[in-house]
Amino acid sequence: MQALPGFREFYPADCARRNYILSAWRDVARRYGFVEFDGPVVEPIELYEKKSGGELVGQMFTVATASEPGEAKGALRPEMTPTLARMVAARERDFKKPLKWFCVPNFFRHERQQRGRLREFYQLNCDIVGEPSPAADAELVAVLIDMLRVFGLTAQDFVVRLSSRTAWEQFFLAAGGTKEDEYEFFQVVDKAERTPPEKTDAALARWGLTAAQVLDFMRSKEPTSELAPILADLEARGLREFVEIDYAIVRGLAYYTGTVFEVFDRAKNERALAGGGRYDRLLALMSDGKVDLPALGFGMGDVVLANLLAEIPAAKAKMDAWLAAEHAADIFVVIAKEELRPHALALVQRLRDAGQRTDFPLTAVKVGKQFQTAEALGARYAVLVGDEWPLVKLKTLATREEVVLSGDEVLARLGA
Ligand code: HAM
């Protein structure tokens, strides 16, 4: 029986690549002062129906319990933002503002399968709560940029497209639209570039707007007064070249209010690597108005990123170097004489107690085979327990150098 389509099996090499990405993300998040949190894997369906909106609601994997099989009440989490908003709102007083939280959960969305989109994926989230200043937007975009630079990617490889729902709101209200219709309008704008103009015209007709007007506004490159200070802040950090103004970005999710952005790879412009923005009203919505804190954040998936890292030579080399250092064992204890196995086991245990990644043959195997295993595990040293006992032979596998030492000397030599 096979795994369900879009769900992931991680063989050791796949797991190592995933861990490479996740550990780099964690390092950078901490460098920026973010702390890690997590939430439930199953949440009430309404959490997403009410707060997320957009395509995501039709893509949920719902969960029924065995005792009440008919009725699905839960959904496998498709995103983190509503959970984060609820958690912060519930214990808001316990945390100093602005709070900077990150997480690296796996999410589930029933999407049509295509390159870069699976039904299960990991997503880094970085969010800042409690800071209305554009300095927070700039800090968030900066950490976002470094989440990609850490893999050896440069401004030639990716771009952050920065936009603003505030700008689109002003456009819409000036044209006679109402706040109630705003999200519907954003959804039309979100699809305008991918939709034939006649269809967009038809969707906009009720507000007396045309596709041409929308596309015209979309092509303007002038930063609004909300975006200009963010660009200036990034300029001061030396990160300006990573960012472009692009009003074609509106984002699909319902809760965004101000700045919004997405990250694309420059060469193919295929699928977004990451997306996010401000959601200044979500905490209030989540707490019936009790906790009214501004917030902003982004999500970056592992699938599109892993595809990109495999394609960019400098990034691939960096990843391969990391993976090469992640071998299974540093030391392989070769047992050349079976009757010495108890002594070999004692030595293995001492090496492991001292923190050395150590392996050995579980059953009697020819010495040549044992050395092959040592190489296959990527071990740097073989410690041969054989003719020299009570001394052992320490062999550096790359250079084939050998020295005969006592067990204590081996431990000292290997830094144990
Ligand atoms: P999102 O745009 O739905 O935003 O997802 C962000 C990123 O997650 C995408 O750009 C993509 O890299 C990845 N992603 C999404 N769906 C899939 C999929 N089916 N397969 C693989 N990767 C996928 C959010 O989820 C927001 N909650 C982000 C956020 C955090 N906004 C504020 N804070």
Boltz pocket constraint, residues with backbone or C-beta under 6 A from the ligand:
constraints:
  - pocket:
      binder: B
      contacts: [[A, 78], [A, 79], [A, 80], [A, 81], [A, 109], [A, 111], [A, 116], [A, 117], [A, 118], [A, 119], [A, 120], [A, 121], [A, 122], [A, 123], [A, 125], [A, 126], [A, 127], [A, 272], [A, 273], [A, 274], [A, 275], [A, 276], [A, 277], [A, 296], [A, 297], [A, 298], [A, 299], [A, 300], [A, 301], [A, 302], [A, 303], [A, 304]]
      max_distance: 6.0
